[in-house]
Amino acid sequence: MMKRQFSTAVSDFVLALSALWGFRMLHEDPHSEHQFGKWWFMLVTMASVLGVVRFGALLPSYRATVVRYHTNFSWLCRAIGIPCLAAEICRTYKFVTASQLFLLSAVTTFINSSLKSRHKDQLTDMVSTASVVAILALSVTGGNTMHIAAGIFFIMSALVGSEGYLHLLNLPCVDVFHYLLVAVNYCVAWGFKTEV
């Protein structure tokens, strides 16, 4: 029997709602398609919906499959979602070559994982870290306070991680991680709105 982790299922549900809202915000922007930025929100939506199913123990008969898909989509958020978001922000600030490099890094990370490379996690960490640094740096130079906040929340989420328990807040680290990503989603979506 799969153990239900109610608070984590709730935090994943809130994250899914924030990702759907963020996707809609970008989709309805009449000034830009945000085609790369939408990838972040789509992948987060998939991962968090699977997290609700996993931690809410909604399909106990399919536990192993749900865990595998949730793990894979969570990895895709880091390997593809964050570089796509960095590519979108690079495009916003007219750094087209840097945007293409981030897209290439996402593809490279994905191909590397398909080849079952033992460096999969290191490459993913390197690409996602470079992406967050770029998001923060371009937002600072561009003066976009919402995107600066998104970069800071990304860093905070990496520091908290998804393992262990945060006694100060009396919550599992994964819940705090999810709520920090909710803040990221809010700041990213509004940051693109303020660029108009």
C-alpha positions as MATLAB code, in Angstrom:
seq = 'MMKRQFSTAVSDFVLALSALWGFRMLHEDPHSEHQFGKWWFMLVTMASVLGVVRFGALLPSYRATVVRYHTNFSWLCRAIGIPCLAAEICRTYKFVTASQLFLLSAVTTFINSSLKSRHKDQLTDMVSTASVVAILALSVTGGNTMHIAAGIFFIMSALVGSEGYLHLLNLPCVDVFHYLLVAVNYCVAWGFKTEV';
ca = [
       0.000    0.000    0.000;
       1.283    3.395   -0.970;
       1.562    5.884    1.888;
      -0.331    9.121    1.339;
       1.668   12.332    1.845;
      -1.158   14.830    2.033;
       0.847   18.059    2.462;
       3.057   17.188   -0.531;
       0.045   16.323   -2.681;
      -1.433   19.728   -1.763;
       1.820   21.577   -2.552;
       2.008   19.778   -5.917;
      -1.614   20.730   -6.601;
      -0.882   24.410   -5.874;
       2.202   24.161   -8.119;
       0.111   22.657  -10.932;
      -2.410   25.510  -10.657;
       0.375   28.113  -10.746;
       1.929   26.464  -13.826;
      -1.414   26.374  -15.651;
      -1.975   30.020  -14.752;
       1.540   30.937  -15.940;
       1.039   29.092  -19.229;
      -2.245   30.919  -19.773;
      -0.636   34.283  -18.985;
       2.052   33.684  -21.627;
      -0.421   32.226  -24.110;
      -2.677   35.275  -23.897;
       0.145   37.790  -24.330;
      -0.647   39.597  -27.618;
       2.929   40.926  -27.934;
       4.852   37.628  -27.981;
       4.271   33.901  -28.430;
       6.693   32.957  -25.614;
       7.069   29.587  -27.323;
      10.099   28.569  -25.240;
       8.823   29.939  -21.946;
       5.661   27.865  -22.294;
       7.753   24.688  -22.196;
       8.699   25.422  -18.580;
       5.057   25.772  -17.578;
       3.934   22.679  -19.531;
       6.601   20.464  -17.989;
       5.950   21.778  -14.473;
       2.231   21.136  -14.969;
       2.891   17.529  -15.999;
       5.347   16.886  -13.159;
       3.129   18.427  -10.499;
      -0.058   16.657  -11.645;
       1.861   13.385  -11.478;
       3.076   14.489   -8.026;
      -0.527   14.936   -6.875;
      -1.314   11.411   -8.072;
       1.868   10.017   -6.513;
       1.786   11.709   -3.113;
      -1.996   11.587   -2.870;
      -1.820    7.812   -3.511;
      -4.645    8.223   -6.028;
      -3.734    5.215   -8.212;
      -2.155    2.675   -5.837;
      -2.288   -0.106   -8.448;
      -0.020    1.972  -10.731;
       2.336    3.229   -8.018;
       5.605    2.199   -9.714;
       4.547    3.686  -13.053;
       3.394    6.958  -11.468;
       6.644    7.263   -9.483;
       8.705    6.659  -12.630;
       6.792    9.229  -14.707;
       6.848   11.786  -11.892;
      10.613   11.346  -11.522;
      11.121   11.652  -15.287;
       9.005   14.784  -15.664;
      10.663   16.377  -12.632;
      14.010   15.760  -14.324;
      12.667   17.191  -17.615;
      11.738   20.399  -15.779;
      15.407   20.836  -14.869;
      16.941   19.499  -18.080;
      14.622   21.148  -20.615;
      12.211   23.473  -18.823;
      14.738   25.756  -17.124;
      16.990   26.117  -20.230;
      13.880   26.889  -22.324;
      12.929   29.561  -19.806;
      16.466   30.979  -20.012;
      16.187   30.908  -23.828;
      12.923   32.859  -23.623;
      14.465   35.482  -21.351;
      17.504   35.734  -23.653;
      15.123   36.361  -26.564;
      13.293   39.001  -24.538;
      16.552   40.906  -24.078;
      17.588   40.349  -27.736;
      20.405   37.858  -27.031;
      19.426   35.542  -29.880;
      22.668   33.518  -29.951;
      22.526   32.887  -26.195;
      18.889   31.837  -26.599;
      19.879   29.289  -29.241;
      22.716   28.019  -27.033;
      20.300   27.351  -24.161;
      17.976   25.468  -26.502;
      20.954   23.476  -27.766;
      22.003   22.699  -24.184;
      18.511   21.351  -23.442;
      18.662   19.082  -26.496;
      22.197   17.973  -25.599;
      21.148   17.113  -22.037;
      18.180   15.128  -23.305;
      20.279   13.203  -25.849;
      22.956   12.573  -23.226;
      20.358   11.019  -20.918;
      18.988    8.878  -23.754;
      22.463    7.421  -24.209;
      22.389    6.367  -20.534;
      25.440    8.469  -19.808;
      26.784    8.310  -16.256;
      27.217   12.091  -16.449;
      23.468   12.713  -16.870;
      22.965   14.329  -13.452;
      26.126   16.442  -13.607;
      25.231   17.770  -17.064;
      21.657   18.494  -15.965;
      22.915   20.373  -12.885;
      25.394   22.339  -14.980;
      22.812   23.336  -17.611;
      20.117   24.280  -15.092;
      22.622   26.274  -12.996;
      23.881   28.164  -16.068;
      20.262   28.829  -17.043;
      19.355   30.289  -13.642;
      22.529   32.414  -13.617;
      21.611   33.758  -17.073;
      18.026   34.477  -15.990;
      19.273   36.380  -12.954;
      22.052   38.255  -14.779;
      19.876   39.358  -17.710;
      17.058   40.358  -15.372;
      19.435   42.480  -13.286;
      20.904   44.214  -16.341;
      17.420   44.605  -17.832;
      16.001   45.945  -14.575;
      13.133   43.424  -14.465;
      12.444   43.021  -10.737;
       9.958   40.171  -11.218;
      12.482   38.088  -13.162;
      15.177   38.949  -10.611;
      12.835   37.603   -7.923;
      12.236   34.466  -10.035;
      16.006   33.880  -10.221;
      16.323   34.301   -6.451;
      13.432   31.888   -5.827;
      15.097   29.374   -8.183;
      18.291   29.594   -6.109;
      16.341   29.237   -2.858;
      14.537   26.154   -4.213;
      17.884   24.577   -5.131;
      19.227   25.284   -1.637;
      16.148   23.775    0.044;
      16.070   20.750   -2.266;
      13.444   18.028   -2.159;
      14.914   15.721    0.482;
      14.544   15.893    4.239;
      12.479   18.013    6.595;
      12.552   21.740    7.309;
      11.867   21.947   11.051;
      11.776   25.740   11.034;
       8.593   25.648    8.906;
       7.463   22.213   10.132;
       7.216   20.978    6.537;
       8.978   18.423    4.349;
      11.612   20.119    2.166;
       9.778   18.975   -0.962;
       6.718   21.032    0.054;
       8.818   24.169    0.549;
      10.535   23.400   -2.780;
       7.120   23.290   -4.487;
       5.970   26.562   -2.917;
       9.188   28.269   -3.992;
       8.496   27.099   -7.554;
       4.983   28.559   -7.237;
       6.706   31.881   -6.478;
       8.993   31.339   -9.502;
       5.960   30.792  -11.751;
       4.233   33.914  -10.483;
       7.341   36.070  -10.933;
       8.201   34.661  -14.368;
       4.705   35.238  -15.763;
       4.392   38.776  -14.379;
       7.961   39.547  -15.407;
       7.061   38.916  -19.046;
       3.980   41.111  -18.655;
       6.082   44.006  -17.333;
       8.405   43.740  -20.361;
       5.598   44.862  -22.657;
];
